[in-house]
Amino acid sequence: MSTTKTSWPEVMGWPAAQAVSQIATDRPDVAIEVLPSGTSVTPGFSSERVRVFFDGTGSVAATPEGQVHKAIEVFDGMKKYGFVPDTHSCNIFVEGLCKQGYLLTGYDVLDEMARNEIAPTLALRLYRKMYNEGTDPNIFTYSSLINGTPFLLGNKSGD
């Protein structure tokens, strides 16, 4: 088993510069990307890169690496223990995935929502049509569809 460090939960809340210094000390072999929280990034894990997301105060806003995987575990755990995610919790989950650059995973969740009749199926159909016609999906595409679909259906509350 490898003892190479791949996560730094201890730096949550630290100033970003201090966190970068700690990560560089622990892993001088990796490239460290420092990004504002919510920045869209290319999805996927790389053993040669660590991303540090900071908030408006300059403090680390998310534990470097692993947060998306933790959210997926929680979401899957809800289903495993019999809790049916509603549209609101699914939308929050998908938006978080998309903001972190996991667009295909977000799309898979939308598709699962539609199969389980939880999701705004009209939004998914519009998304598929846009994708098939060459529109490159992103967080703005997703948010516009999710937030705009209730208006198309005559339900201005979004429920």
C-alpha positions as CSV (number, residue, x, y, z in Angstrom):
1,M,0.0,0.0,0.0
2,S,1.3,3.4,-1.0
3,T,1.9,6.0,1.7
4,T,2.0,8.9,-0.8
5,K,-0.3,11.6,0.5
6,T,-3.2,12.5,-1.8
7,S,-5.5,14.5,0.4
8,W,-5.1,17.4,2.9
9,P,-8.2,17.7,5.1
10,E,-6.1,19.6,7.7
11,V,-5.8,22.6,5.4
12,M,-9.5,23.4,5.3
13,G,-9.9,27.0,6.4
14,W,-6.2,27.8,6.1
15,P,-5.0,30.7,4.1
16,A,-4.5,29.4,0.5
17,A,-0.8,30.4,0.5
18,Q,-0.1,28.4,3.7
19,A,-2.0,25.4,2.3
20,V,0.0,25.5,-0.9
21,S,3.2,25.6,1.1
22,Q,2.2,22.6,3.2
23,I,1.1,20.6,0.1
24,A,4.4,21.5,-1.7
25,T,6.3,20.3,1.4
26,D,4.4,17.0,1.5
27,R,4.4,16.4,-2.3
28,P,7.1,18.4,-4.1
29,D,6.4,16.2,-7.2
30,V,2.9,17.6,-7.9
31,A,1.7,20.7,-9.7
32,I,-0.5,22.8,-7.5
33,E,-3.4,24.7,-9.0
34,V,-4.9,27.5,-6.9
35,L,-8.4,28.4,-8.0
36,P,-11.4,30.4,-6.8
37,S,-14.2,28.2,-5.3
38,G,-16.7,27.3,-8.0
39,T,-14.2,27.5,-10.9
40,S,-15.1,24.9,-13.7
41,V,-12.2,22.5,-14.2
42,T,-11.4,19.6,-16.4
43,P,-12.8,16.6,-14.5
44,G,-10.8,13.7,-13.4
45,F,-8.1,12.8,-10.9
46,S,-4.4,13.2,-11.7
47,S,-1.7,11.9,-9.5
48,E,0.5,14.8,-10.8
49,R,-1.9,17.6,-9.8
50,V,-3.5,19.0,-6.6
51,R,-6.2,21.6,-6.9
52,V,-6.7,24.1,-4.0
53,F,-10.0,26.0,-4.1
54,F,-10.2,29.2,-2.0
55,D,-13.1,31.4,-0.9
56,G,-13.6,35.1,-1.0
57,T,-11.4,35.6,2.1
58,G,-8.5,33.7,0.5
59,S,-9.1,30.6,2.8
60,V,-9.2,27.0,1.5
61,A,-12.8,26.3,0.8
62,A,-12.6,22.6,0.0
63,T,-10.3,19.9,1.0
64,P,-7.8,19.5,-1.9
65,E,-9.0,16.5,-3.9
66,G,-11.7,14.1,-2.8
67,Q,-14.8,16.3,-2.3
68,V,-16.7,15.3,-5.4
69,H,-16.1,11.6,-4.5
70,K,-17.4,12.3,-1.0
71,A,-20.5,13.9,-2.4
72,I,-21.1,10.9,-4.7
73,E,-20.7,8.6,-1.7
74,V,-23.3,10.6,0.3
75,F,-25.7,10.6,-2.6
76,D,-25.3,6.9,-3.2
77,G,-25.6,6.3,0.5
78,M,-29.0,8.1,0.6
79,K,-30.3,5.7,-2.0
80,K,-28.7,2.6,-0.3
81,Y,-30.5,3.3,2.9
82,G,-33.9,3.9,1.3
83,F,-33.9,7.7,1.1
84,V,-35.2,8.9,-2.2
85,P,-33.5,12.0,-3.3
86,D,-36.0,14.7,-4.4
87,T,-35.7,17.1,-7.3
88,H,-34.2,19.8,-5.0
89,S,-31.4,17.6,-3.6
90,C,-30.7,16.1,-7.1
91,N,-30.5,19.6,-8.6
92,I,-28.0,20.7,-5.9
93,F,-25.9,17.6,-6.4
94,V,-25.9,18.0,-10.2
95,E,-25.0,21.7,-10.0
96,G,-22.1,20.9,-7.6
97,L,-20.9,18.2,-10.0
98,C,-21.0,20.6,-13.0
99,K,-19.3,23.4,-11.1
100,Q,-16.4,21.1,-10.3
101,G,-16.2,20.0,-14.0
102,Y,-17.9,16.6,-13.7
103,L,-20.4,17.4,-16.5
104,L,-20.8,13.8,-17.7
105,T,-21.4,12.6,-14.1
106,G,-24.0,15.4,-13.7
107,Y,-25.6,14.2,-17.0
108,D,-25.7,10.6,-15.7
109,V,-27.5,11.9,-12.5
110,L,-30.0,13.8,-14.6
111,D,-30.6,10.7,-16.7
112,E,-31.1,8.6,-13.5
113,M,-33.5,11.2,-12.2
114,A,-35.6,11.0,-15.4
115,R,-35.6,7.2,-15.3
116,N,-36.9,7.4,-11.7
117,E,-39.4,10.1,-12.6
118,I,-37.8,12.5,-10.2
119,A,-36.3,14.9,-12.6
120,P,-37.5,17.7,-14.8
121,T,-37.7,15.4,-17.8
122,L,-38.4,18.3,-20.1
123,A,-35.0,19.8,-19.1
124,L,-33.3,16.5,-19.9
125,R,-34.9,16.3,-23.3
126,L,-33.9,19.9,-24.1
127,Y,-30.4,19.1,-22.9
128,R,-30.1,16.1,-25.1
129,K,-31.5,18.0,-28.1
130,M,-29.0,20.8,-27.6
131,Y,-26.1,18.3,-27.1
132,N,-27.1,16.4,-30.3
133,E,-27.2,19.7,-32.2
134,G,-23.7,20.5,-31.2
135,T,-24.1,22.8,-28.2
136,D,-21.2,22.2,-25.8
137,P,-22.9,21.7,-22.4
138,N,-21.7,23.5,-19.3
139,I,-22.9,24.7,-15.9
140,F,-24.8,27.6,-17.4
141,T,-26.6,25.3,-19.9
142,Y,-27.6,23.0,-17.0
143,S,-28.7,25.9,-14.7
144,S,-30.7,27.6,-17.4
145,L,-32.6,24.4,-18.3
146,I,-33.3,23.4,-14.7
147,N,-34.4,26.9,-13.6
148,G,-36.3,27.7,-16.8
149,T,-38.2,24.5,-17.2
150,P,-40.9,25.3,-14.6
151,F,-41.7,28.5,-16.4
152,L,-42.1,26.6,-19.7
153,L,-44.6,24.3,-17.8
154,G,-46.4,27.2,-16.2
155,N,-45.1,26.6,-12.7
156,K,-43.3,29.8,-11.7
157,S,-42.4,28.5,-8.2
158,G,-40.0,25.9,-9.6
159,D,-41.6,23.0,-7.6
